[in-house]
């Protein structure tokens, strides 16, 4: 049975539709991420599950029970807010104990469970501190402890990492995932950060303009986007307008600058019934080689480096191939590096190319 | 001069007109009052310069002054409590309303456009013998004779509440606005229903605003002079009326000075106690 089921939920604010009919099955114990740019409806969806917003239409089921009209304090959900929302006038222990107190858990058990929760987030020594005495990362852990100590049916995380600085965010990402796996709680996570989404999720839901664009495992979505939006939003892609053609019995896409690119049948199948076709080449799937490099099985084109964006272990090249601009991400290896104006050989494997359609 | 140096000096340059006026118009006159308080008015009406403690001893020992002081503090306390009870729901409503906050706040400030004295006198037209309230009751045949509603302690408190309520509402409003709405949502999500959330989260977090509003209402109420004159009876005098009486009517500046200083000392110590426990910052927020 799915832990959470959204059935055709819609949210309208006046004439504006924030979430178009949306259905989603969230399996028990899974980590599901709603990913999308701001305004895509991901937070609205989370707030509807939380009970902070009422869906205009549709049903929300938690553990098989319809909860549309269940008030928020009876939903048994753990929510971690973006700004943590710790009660400033209560100690850490009282913050964590809050939900237990309102469930009339006897004091002894309450203290034991608060201690366990603080142990789980590795901050037992802060029980008597006040939130403002804690660092951002600590506050975030306490907010998590407060949400999971009530043993909620579902844990809802509203961009919980976005207020932390970069290094801490990556640590917390690992920590959050560890805790989620340890207690095996169904989790809905909202973020606009694709690396968080790719690293943490069992199931990724990419949203745009109030609609679900694609649902699947992170690897599957990354390697095989089904819409132009997903191809563009996740990672760095080169997206070329293309025509469906075939050469010698092999069908594929023909685009400016690269000409005919043969594609696997399952990619071509994605274009069936779509008005427009695009050829997608991931920036890291393209190689830049010196012009005099020996030929290989890959497609090869001549291009000119227009700009180099040095990023430490990675380097991003902006390359012009017959008037088309390509972005290329390469690992910096040894001595081969290129500079503006260099003529280079641009290579990629047609097997790495993806087709997406658009209506 | 470096920007750093200039910026370090700038506050003092900008503050100097205000500081000079405070010095000349407040500190210096206050010093005069202190000096006056040790003089003595003779039977001839002339002030005798010197160091006499007679007025101080009279004011501090005479039960008449003590009773009026207690009555003043009582009226101010009741006014403050009424303002808090009436002001909190209004402030909560404004803070939680969507969109039209600016209009609601404007409505709240609207009475300040009319003179405080006029506003106070308007109660005579409402509660007076031929006022609106009595006229309606007579018209409906509920009473035959107009009721004597004015000129008692209740109408003084009514007038003060009318005057001070916006200060209370503004202060509570400011502290309610400061509360992160997510805190209430978090409390609800943890199982507290709306009422418990209010008592455990919203109310405690808005206490600084309530206290600041309370202090303002109390100090302004206790120092009031006009309201008891317009709406009070002969027995409803407040401490500031005694000051007026001494200085303007009896021309007894030394006695009036002592009375002023006593009132300043009492209200000052209340402000100090408040500051000790809650700090002045909250008060400034409410006034800003």
Interface residues (C-beta under 8 A of the other chain):
Chain A: X50 X51 X52 X71 X72 X73 X74 X75 X76 X77 X78 X79 X81 X82 X83 X85 X87 X88 X89 X98 X99 X102 X103 X146 X147 X150
Chain B: X180 X182 X183 X185 X186 X187 X188 X189 X190 X191 X192 X193 X196 X200 X201 X204 X205
